[in-house]
Amino acid sequence: MASVTDQSQLLSVTAHIGDCKTLLAFNLLQPESSKDLAGFTIRCQPDGLPPYYLYNTLQFESPGAHAQDPGDPPNSTVNAPIHKFRWLHVPGSVHQGLTPFFGEYTYTVIPRYFDDKQSLLALDETLGVSVSAYVGPFAKNKFKLGFTRGYTQSQAFTHHFGINALIRPNTRELLFDTAQISGVNEDGMQYTFADEYAWLGLTARERIFEFLDEVLQDPSQYLDVFAYDLNEPDLCKILLELGRQGRVRIILDNAALHHSAAKPMPEDEFEAQFRAVAVSPADILRGHFKRYAHDKVFVSFNKDSALKVLTGSTNFSVTGLYVNSNHVMVFDEPGVAAEYGQLFETVWHGGVKLGAYLLSPFSSATFSIPAGASPRTDITFAPHTAEFVTQNLGDIAARIQQEQTKPAGNGSVLFAVMAIDNGTSPVYAALNDLHADGNVFSYGISDSSTGISLYAPGKKTGVLVTGKPGKSILPPPFDQVRSIGGVGHQIHHKFVVCSFNGDNPVVFCGSSNLALGGEQANGDNLLAIHDGDVATVFAIEAVGLVDHFQFLNRMAASAPAAMKGQVPASKQQAAIAVGWFLSTTDRWALPYFDPNDSHFTDRLLFA
C-alpha cells in the first residue's frame, strides 16, 4: 500500500509510506481555510506508546505572545506549527533516540490559525485529521529495499557525531576494528565507528549484512560477488571468512581506480589477503570491461539452486555505505537469483572481457520478472552494443518525456542521478530539460553543479539542485554542517521515478549511470520496476534529498553561476529564504506559504 488518506470537510491528509520514513501531505479543501493560516501541528503516536508532537526547527521569537502548551518546548509543532504542506517524518532522534520503534504510527494533523492581532490561536482538536501507516524497513512479499542515510551534511549528523567526525581512521589499514572509539559528540558521549556506520548505513547496511550473515551462518550456502569498490572492513572480514571456508567467488574491478602495482589500493590489499586464506573452490578474479566492472551484486546459492540476489547502486565500501546516498534491492526468488548467477558464470568464464561478453545473450536481452512475489521488473545487463544502448536509454528518455505530454499538472518525474553533466545520454538531456517545463512536476538532484534551477516562489518551473553545494553558511538557529569535499559523491544514486502517484508508475534504478558510454563500457545492471509502492519509496527519497540540499544550495557561500541572483545576499534575505521569522512582526515570514502555489501545496502529488 503506497499511501493512506483520510479527510474532513476542511482538510485532507495523506501518509505516503517509505523506507523507515513517512511523507505526510496536507491539502486544505476550502479556499477560505487559508485565511490567517499559521501552519500545521503534527501529533505522532507509535502503536502502544505515548503520543508526542513532532518538532519544528523554528520557533516564535516571543513564544509568550502566542498560544503555547507549557508541556512542550517552543519549537514543538504544537507551539510552532510548520508552514509547509508536507513533512517528512523519520522516527528517532529527539523522541526515540537511535533505535526507534517500527510498526503502526498514527499521525494527527491539525491546521493552526492567527487571530487578527497575529497571535497564534489555541489548538482546536476538532480541525484535525488522523491517518495510520506502517513505518519501518520496506518489504513487499519477496522483495526488500534498503537505503543509506547519506546525510553527513546535516544537523542530525552534526548533533550525533560532531562536525569534524571521522568517517574512517586516519590510517590506510583495510581491516580496522570498527568497535574502536571514533570521537566524542556535543554531549560529551564517546561513539565508535560502528555507531556511526549503523546510523549512516541505515537499511542498506542492514540488508547487506543480513544477506551476508545468512550465507555465513549456513554452511550449505555459497556466494558469488560482483564488486567495484571494496573496502568496508566488516564486510571484507566476512568475505575472507567465506574464502577460508571455500564458499565464495569474487569478480573485483581492477581498473586504475582500484589497482596499482606501484602503490597498492585497498582492493589490491584485499586480493592479497583473500588469496592467502582462500580454499578451493573459493577464488577471486580481477578484471574490468572496456572501462569498469561496475556491478555491486551478491548471489547466494546452495548445491541445488540459486537462492537470493542483492543489487543496487551501493558500493561495498566505507564511502559507498556511509557517505553516498545509495540504494540496494533484494530479490528473494530463485528464478531471479538464477539469472544473476548465470550472468556471473558468463563473466567469470569470459575473463571480464568486453568482446567475449558482447557475444553472450546477456548483452542484448531484457530479463523480465512478472508481477508476483516480486514487483514486475525488467532488467538489462551491460555492457551492450551501441544499438542496444541507444534503444534502451532512448526508451527511458521517452518515458520521461511522456510525463510532459500529460494534461497540465498530471505528470511527475522525481530523480537522483549522480552526474547529469558528465557524459552523453538521452536520459540526461531529458532530465536537464525538465525543470523549465511548468507542465510537469519535476524534482531532481545530481552532484552536477551546472544547470541548477532552484525553486522561486510564484513559479511553476521544476527544481534541480546539486548535492555538492560547497560550504554552506547557515543562519540561526541552525548549526553549521560539514562540507562534502574530499569524501567523494553525496549523490551516488542512479534512479528516476515517473508518475509515482499516477497511472503506470515506474522507477529506473540500479548500478548504471544511465549514460551511453557507461552502458557500452561497464559491467552494470539497470532495472525498471513497475510498481506503485516501490516507486513511492524512491520518490520519497528524492523529495528528502532535494528539500535538504535546496536549503544548503541557497545558503552556499559560493553558489554555482546558474544560481546567481537566487542566493540570499544578506542575513535577513537568508532568513526569509528558509522561512525564518522577521523580528519586526514576531510572526514567520511566509514568502512561499501560499495555498495557490503549486510547488508547495503539491496537491496532485502529495495530498
Buried (B, 14 or more C-beta within 10 A) or exposed (E): EBBBBBBEEBBBBBBBBBBBBBBBBBBBEEEEBBEEBBBBBBBBBBEEEEEBBBBBEBBBBEBEBBBBBEEBBBBBBBBBBBBBBBBBBBBBBEBEEEEBBBEBBBBBBBBBBBEEEEBBEEBEEEBBBBBEBBBBBBBBEBBBBBBBBBBBBBBBBBBBBBBEBEBBBEEEEBBBEBEEEBBEBEEEEEBBBBBBBBBBBBBBBBBBBBBBEBBBEEEEBBBBBBBBBBBBBBBBBBBBBBBBBBBBBBBBBBBEEBBEEEEBBBBBBBBEBBEEEBEEEBBBBBBBBBBBBBBBBBBBBEEEEBBBBBBBBBBBBBBBBBBBBBBBBBBBBBBBBBBBBBBBEBBBEBEBBBEBBBEBEBBBBEBEBEEEBBBBBBBBBBBBEEEBBBEBBBBBBEBBBBBBEBEEBBBBBBBBBBBBEBBEBBBBBBBBBBBEBBBBBBBBBBBBBBBBBBBEBEBBBBBBBBBBBBBBEBBEEBEEBBBBEEBBBBBBBBBBBBBBBBEEBBBBBBBBBBBBBBBBBBBBBBBBBBBBBBBBBBBBBBBBBBBBBBBBBBBBEEBBEBBEEBBBEEEBEBBBBBBBBEEEEBBBBBEBBBBEBBBBBBBBBBB
